Amino acid sequence: MIKKITLTEKEESPPVTPKKPATTVKKAIASSDTVNKEIKNTAPLTTIENEEKQPKKGKNKPQKVKGVRNKLTLSESDYVILNKLKKKCLDAGVHVKKRNLIRAGLLRLSKLNSTALLSAIAQVEIIKAEASDD
């Protein structure tokens, strides 16, 4: 519920008192001869078109890889294997996440020839998931 405020209910603000001006520091004004010399020595102004063609400094960073969220069903034995691999990495002094282990496995699989890839796929246990994983 909105309450209407009448003029008598408004709080009166205290009167505004002017503040003392802050102390200013006087700057040395360059003579017109030095200003003219500086203008002559500077490069001409570039137009917007020229700026777009020139690569900007500091903009050569690689673009971030955007992740894709996906639901993945793994068997209990797969989680056991992932935990063993994580423990091996921790024993070596490297903290690793499950997703990075899976990505490392994908990189290794992508470098196999067709015969070795099909052999690795044949060793994988087939599990029935609630939703189809393509």
N, C-alpha and C positions, 0 to 999 in steps of 0.2 A: 504494500500500500504506500502511495506517495503522499507525503505531507507537504502541504503548501505553506510556504513561509511568508508571513506578512512583514511589512516594514518594521513593525515594532519588535518582532522576534529576531531580526537580524542582529548579529553581533557587530558592534561598531569597532572598526579597526583603529588602532592608535594613529595619531597624526604622523605623517611622514616628515622626518627631519632630514634636511640635506646633509650628505656626508662631506667630510673634508676632502678636498681633491688630493689625490695621491701625488707624492713628490715625483717630479718628472726629471729625467736625465736628459740634458741637452746633448744632442748629437752634433758632431762636427759636420758641417756642410762642405762638400767637396766643391772646389772651384769649377767653373764651367769649362775650363780648359781640360781638366782631368776627365770630366764626364764625356766631353767630345772625343778624347783619345780612346776611352774605353769603348765607346760606341763604334768607332772605326775599327778597333781590333777584334770585336766580336764577330762571330760567324753570322751570316744572314739567317733570318727566321725561316723555319721550314714550314711548308703548308701541311695540311692534314693528309693530303695524298702522299706526300713524301714520307711522313711518319709511319703510315700504314705499310709502305713498301720496305722500310728499314726494320730489321729485326730489333726488338726491344731487348735491352740488357736485363739479365736476370730472369728472362721468360723461357729459357731453354731447359726447364725442368721436365722430366718425363711425366706424362699424365698418369694419374692414379688408375689402377685397374679396378673396375667396378665389379663387386661380387654379385653373384646370382644366388638367391636363397632357394633351396630345394630340400625337400624331405627325402631322407635316405634311410632305408631299413637295413640293418645289419644283424647277423646272427650273434648269439652269445659268444661263440668261438671266435668271431671276428673281433669282438670287444676284448677278449682275452689276448688275442694277438696284438691288438693295438696297445693294450696296457703293458705287455712285455716289451714292445718296441719303445714305448715311452720310458720304461725303466732303464733300458739299455742306453738311451740318450742321456738320461739323468746321471747314470753312472759315469758317462763320458763328460759330464759337466755341461750338457746342453738341455735347456728346457724346451720342449716341443709340445705342440697341441695335436689333437687327433686329426683335425682338418689338414694340418701340414704334413702329417704322415701319409694321409690318403693322397694328397696332391703329389708328394714325392713318389708314391707308388704309380700314380698316373704318368708321371714323367718317365719313369723306368719302362712302363708298359708301352708308351708311345715310341720308344726307341727299339723295340723288338721287331724282328721280321715276322711275317704272317704265320709261319709254322710255330715259332716260339710263343707268339701271342695266343694262338689257338690251343696250344698245349697248356698254357697258364690258365686260360678260361675253362678248360676241361677239368681242372683241379678244383675249381670253385664250387662249393656246395650251393645248390639251388634252394632258395627259401621262398615261400609263398608270402607275399606281402599283402596288406589290406588294400592298398592302392597300387596300381601298376607303376613300376619304376622302369622307365625306358632307357 
